Amino acid sequence: MARQQEIRSVLATVPYSEAELDQLRAVFAPAPVTVASARDDAAIAEALAHVDVAVIQGDLDQRHVAAPNLRWVHCDHAGLTRSAMPEVFEKGLLVTGSAGRSAAALAQHVFFFALSLAFDAYGLHDQHRRHVWRGLEDYDARLSLWGRTMGIIGLGHTGAEVAKLARAFGMRVLAHRRRDVPAPDTVDRLYCAELGDTVEPLLRESDMVVIAAHLSDETYHLIGAPELKLMKRTACLINIARGAIVDEPALVAALEAGVIAGAASDVFETEPLPPDAPVWDAPRMIITPHMTPRLPDRTQRSIDVITENVRRYRAGEALLNALEPHHVFSRRASEGPTA
């Protein structure tokens, strides 16, 4: 539970339009809002000397940890891995994000991957390019998504949206989450780490395994060679979360050996993905460059999260999308923020 707090002054470095910034000013009123470019180090340093709340474009850094009066930082994106530093919790700094603002788009990205893998989009494109009609061997033996099982690791905003779409596609849905809280009715079977459940049964039963979990010390390389060997040889792995949750060399080896049927990822442990990274040439691998088409109201969704959190902060209630100690990631990754 957050302590009830008065908001005295605010720094905003988000690239909002003037109308959107006016919404922020109204939300934080009567506290004044100092607007600065994320690249204006001097203006940011001046503001951080006195503000108690900051709404920033990227992730927090040591400037925010050292700011004398800062009590709450909202990072205006979904992935807070770079902000999940031990010193944040040592200081008692509240850190929140805009998780959920792009969940519907990310779920659609998952199904772009799932359909591409199920329908062999690469093979069809190559056939098209070569002007070949029905040149794919045993294509009639392929299975569509209907009636198959999707396993979702991480049942937050994105995982829940993926479950909705999976149900719409007629799929059976399994999910694994950290906390023992009720599952939405779009999930047929829920496994919880707090109850001692592992991801193993989900991996064994699923035809499509979707990674939608937070990256933390607990989930780093959660999927490695042993976990890939548990999957069906006909199954595919999809990562829409963070690259370092999957052991990339183990994934490449599994694809080369035919341990799993295919994989797709929008995220990688090193980003930008180096041109000589072996995963580029892994068979049956689909890659997108950590880039998802945005929702038309994405910024408004962020403002809605901030608005609710301002109310909660002033009332002393727990904040939405708040960093917690189990989110700590001690390795500093080169991945960019998620949407």
N, C-alpha and C positions, 0 to 999 in steps of 0.2 A: 504494500500500500504506500503510495507516494504521500509525502507530507503536504498539507495544505500550504500553498505558497501565493504570495503576492507577486505579480509580474511588474517590475519597475522599468526596465528598458530592454529592447530587443535589437539584435543584429540580423539582417536578412541578406544573404548572398545568392539567392535563387534567381534564375533568369526569367522571371515572370514579366508579363505585360503590365503596363501601368494599371489597368483595370484589375488585374489579379493581385497586384501589390496593394491596391486600395482595399481589397477584401482582407488581406493580411492585417493592414492597419486597423480596420474595423474590428477584426477578431481580437487583436491585442489591446485595443483601446481600453483605458486611457493611457497605457504605456506607450511611449514613443518608439517608433521603428526606424532604425538607421539602415538604409539600403546601400549596399556596396557591391561592386563587382567582385566576383570570386578571385579575380587576378589582382585586385588592388590591396596588396599586402599592408600598405601603410594605413589605409582606412580601416581595414579589418583589425589591425593591432590596436589602433586608437579605440575602436568600439569595444574590443574584448577587455579593455582595461576597466570597463564599468558595467557592461550588460550582464543580465542574469539569465537571458534566454537567447539562443541563436537558431535560426533556420538557415541551413547551409545547403549548397548545391551538391557537394561531394561528401567525403568522409571527414570525421574530425581528426585532428592531429595533436601534437604536443602543445601547440598554441592554445587549443581549447582546454586541454587538461590543466595547463598552467594559469588560465584566466582566473583572476582572484574571486570574482563574484558569480561566475557562470554556474548555473545549477541544472540547466536542461538544454540539450542540443537535439534538434530534429534534423536528420539527414534525409534530404528529399529524393530518396530512391529506395529500392527494396532490400538489396543485399547489404548487410551491416558488418560483414566479416572483417573488413579493414578497420572498423571502429571498435571491434570487440577485443580491446586491450585490457590486461589485468589492471592497469593503473586507473582506468575509467571507474572500475568498481571500488578500488581502493579510495578514490576521492569521493565516491558516492554520487558521481555525475549521472543524471538521467539521460539516456540516449534512446531516441525513437526513430523510426523510419516510416516510409510510405508503402510498406508491403501491402499488397492487395490492389494497388491502383492499376496494375497491368495484368492481374491474374487471368482475366478472360482471354487476353491476347496470348499469354504464355501457354494457356491450355490449348488454344487453337494451334500454336506452334508445335506442341506435343503431337497433335493429330496430323499436322503436316508431315511430321516424321513417321508416325505410326502408319498412315496410309501409304506414304512413299515406300516404306519397308514392305508392307503387306502386298502392294501392287507392283513392286520392283520398278520404281520410277526411273532409276538409272538404266536398267535394261530396256525399258520401253523407249526412253529417250535415245539410246544408242540405236535401237531398231529403227526409230523414226529418222534419225540422222542418215542412216544407211539406206533408207527407202525400202526396208524389208517388212513384209507383211507376215505376221505370226511367225517370227523367227526365234522366239524364246522357247527353249526346250522345257517340256513338262509344265508350261504355264497354267494349263487347266487344272493342275493338281494343287495350285496355291490356294490358301484359305483366306477369305476376307476377315474383317474384324468381328463380324457378327457371331455371337456364341462363344467367342474366345475369352480368355481371362487377362485382365490388366491388373498388375500389381503396382501400387503407388507407395513409394518410400518417402514419407513426409506428407502430412495431411494438413498443411496450413492453407493459406489463401489459394495458392496455385494448385496444390494437390486436390483440394475440394472442388475446384473448377474442372480439373481433369476428370475427377470421378463423375461429375454431372454429364460431361460429354461422353465418357465411356458408357454410361447407362443409356444415353440417347442412341449410341451405336450398337446397342444390344449386347454389351459385354458384361461379363461377371467381373466384379470389382473387389480386389483385396487391397488392404492398406496397412501400413506400419507407421506408427507415430510414437513419439517419446512419451507423451502424457496419457494417463488413463482417464480420458474424457469420452463421452458418448460420440459415436460416429454418426455422420449424416446418413439419411436413409438411402443414399446412392451407393453406400459401401455394403457389400455382402458379408465381409469378414474383416474384423479389425484386430491387429496385433499391436500390443503396447509394450514399450521397453520397460516402463515402470512396473509392469506385471511379470517381467522376466522374459517376455517374448523376444525372439531374435527375428531377423529378416529371412531366415532359412526356409520356413514353409512357404512364404510368399515367393521366394526365388524358385523353389521347386515346382510350384503350381502355375506360375504365370507364363503367358505367351508374349506379353509385352511388359517389361519392367521399367517403370518411370521413376527417375530420381528427382524429387522435388523438396529435398530436405535442406536445412541450414548446414553450412559448412562450419564445423567447430573441431576442437581436439577430439571430440567423441566420434565424429563422422568422417574424419580424414581417412582416405583410402578405405572407406567402409566396404566398397566393392573391389575386391582384388581377385587373384587367381582362384582361391578356394571357393569364393562366392560365385564366380562365373561358371565354375565346374558344376555347381548345384543346379544351374539353369538347364532347361530343356535345350537340346541341340537345335530345335526349331524356334527357339525364343529369341527376342531382340531386346537390347538395352537402349533406353533413351535417357539422356541427361539434360535437364532444363534448369538445373540448380547451380552448382559450382563444380568446376572441373576437378578439383582435388578430392572430391568425394569418391572418384573412380581412379584406381591405379591404372594410369594410361598405358604403360608398357604391358601390363597384364592383359588389358583389353585388346591391344594390338595382337599379342600372342594368341589370345583366344579366337580372334577373328581369322588369323592366318591358319590356325589348326582346325577350324570348323567346330570349336567348342560351343559357340552360339551362332545363330543364323545371320545376325546383323546387328548394327548399332547406329545410333545417331546422337549427335551432341551439338549444343549451341555454346558450350563452355569448356574451357581447358585450363590445365594447371598453370600454364604459361600463356599469357595473352599480350600482344598478338601472337598467334600460333606461328612458331618459326617455320620458314619454308622447308627446312630439312627435317621437320618432325615426322617420325615414322607413321603417325596416325593418319597423315594425309593419304598415304598409299595403302592403308589397311583395306582388305577386301570387304565389300558390303558395308562400308562406313559412309554415313552422310554427315557432312559438316556444314554448319552455318556459323558466321563470325560474331557470336554474341550480339545478335541484332534481331529484334522482333518488331514488326510493324506496330505502331502505337495505337492506343485507343483514342478516339477524337476528344474525349473529355478527361484525359489522363491528369492534366494539371488541376482541374477542378476536383478530381478524386483526391489528389494530394491535399488540397486546401480543406476538403471535408475532414480528412484525418487530422490535420493540424487543428481545425476548429473544435473538434470533439476533444482533442487532447488538451487544448487550452482550458476548456470547461473542466475537465478532469483534474488538471494540474491545480487550478484555483480551488477546486473542491476537495483536494487531498485524496483523489481516487487513483487507482492503478491506471497507467497510461497504455494506450493501444500500441502494439508493435514495439514494445520496450525491450532493449537488450537485457539479458539475464546472465548470471555467472556461467551457466552451462553453455552459453554461446561463445565463450572465449576460444580464440584461435591463436595459438602462440606462434605459428609459422606465418610470416608475412608473405602473402601471395601476390602475384603480379596480375591477378584477374581484375577486370573492371567491375563496376557495380552492376547488379541486375536491375531490370526495369522497375 
